[in-house]
Amino acid sequence: MKSVSAAIIVGLILLYFVNAALKVDLFNWEMLIHSGIRFFSGFIILGIGCFYAHKIKLTASLYFVLALILADDIMDYYRDTTRFSVEMMLHGIFMLAWGSVIGYFAMKIAKDRRV
């Protein structure tokens, strides 16, 4: 449990600095949706499915995550709600990585508690 708590706390601190450096306003609905999609796709697909359970190959999981993110960006481009920039891509990569780390640690802790 300590590793999950540490990953969450360190991730929140890093998220604050990433948002400040990239000038990203996290507290509007569009950014919350974007961040949530990226975090939970990293959590479920990369963290649990690929890194922990090894049920999905890394290339297949990366293609699936890329398709989800690309579909989200295309939908936002047609709705003209967000800008497509390097800052948004870096923020998305951070959210994916953070989600995958927490997903891996959460499943590792859940397995240790069952055994």
C-alpha positions in Angstrom: 0.0 0.0 0.0 2.9 2.3 0.6 4.0 2.1 -3.0 0.6 3.0 -4.3 0.3 5.9 -1.8 3.8 7.1 -2.7 3.1 6.9 -6.5 -0.1 8.9 -6.0 1.5 11.6 -3.9 4.6 11.9 -6.1 2.3 11.9 -9.2 0.1 14.7 -7.8 3.2 16.8 -6.9 4.6 16.2 -10.4 1.2 17.0 -12.0 1.2 20.3 -10.2 4.6 21.2 -11.6 3.8 19.9 -15.1 0.6 21.9 -15.2 2.4 25.0 -14.0 5.3 24.6 -16.5 3.0 23.9 -19.5 0.4 26.5 -18.4 -2.4 23.9 -18.4 -5.7 24.7 -16.6 -6.6 21.3 -15.2 -9.9 22.4 -13.6 -12.2 22.8 -16.5 -14.4 20.0 -17.9 -12.5 19.4 -21.1 -9.1 19.0 -19.4 -10.6 16.8 -16.7 -12.1 14.5 -19.4 -8.8 14.5 -21.4 -6.8 13.7 -18.3 -9.2 11.1 -17.1 -9.2 9.3 -20.4 -5.4 9.3 -20.5 -5.0 8.3 -16.9 -7.5 5.4 -16.9 -6.3 4.1 -20.3 -2.8 4.0 -18.9 -4.1 2.5 -15.6 -6.2 -0.3 -17.2 -4.6 -1.1 -20.5 -0.9 -0.4 -19.9 -0.6 -0.8 -16.1 -2.9 -3.8 -15.5 -3.2 -5.5 -18.9 0.3 -5.1 -20.2 2.8 -4.6 -17.4 1.2 -6.6 -14.6 -0.9 -9.4 -16.1 1.0 -9.8 -19.4 -2.3 -10.5 -21.2 -1.8 -7.9 -23.9 1.4 -7.4 -25.8 3.1 -4.1 -25.4 2.8 -3.2 -29.1 -0.9 -4.1 -29.2 -1.6 -2.1 -26.0 0.3 0.9 -27.3 -1.7 0.8 -30.6 -5.0 0.6 -28.6 -4.1 3.5 -26.3 -2.9 5.5 -29.3 -6.2 4.9 -31.1 -8.2 6.0 -28.0 -6.2 9.2 -27.7 -6.2 9.9 -31.4 -10.0 9.5 -31.5 -10.4 11.9 -28.5 -8.1 14.5 -30.2 -10.0 14.2 -33.5 -13.3 14.6 -31.8 -12.1 17.7 -30.0 -10.6 19.1 -33.2 -14.0 18.8 -35.0 -15.8 20.3 -32.0 -13.1 23.1 -31.9 -12.7 22.8 -28.1 -9.0 22.4 -27.5 -5.8 23.2 -29.1 -3.5 20.5 -30.4 0.0 21.4 -29.2 3.2 19.9 -27.9 2.1 20.9 -24.4 -1.0 18.9 -24.6 0.9 15.9 -25.9 3.5 16.1 -23.0 0.6 16.4 -20.5 -1.0 13.3 -22.0 2.2 11.3 -21.9 2.6 12.2 -18.3 -1.0 11.1 -17.5 -0.5 7.8 -19.3 2.8 7.1 -17.5 1.3 8.0 -14.1 -1.8 5.9 -14.7 0.3 2.9 -15.8 2.6 3.1 -12.7 -0.4 3.3 -10.3 -2.2 0.5 -12.2 0.8 -1.8 -11.9 1.3 -1.1 -8.2 -2.4 -1.4 -7.4 -2.6 -4.8 -8.9 0.6 -5.9 -7.3 -0.8 -4.9 -3.9 -4.1 -6.5 -4.6 -2.4 -9.8 -5.5 -0.3 -9.7 -2.3 -3.4 -9.2 -0.2 -5.1 -12.2 -1.8 -2.2 -14.6 -1.2 
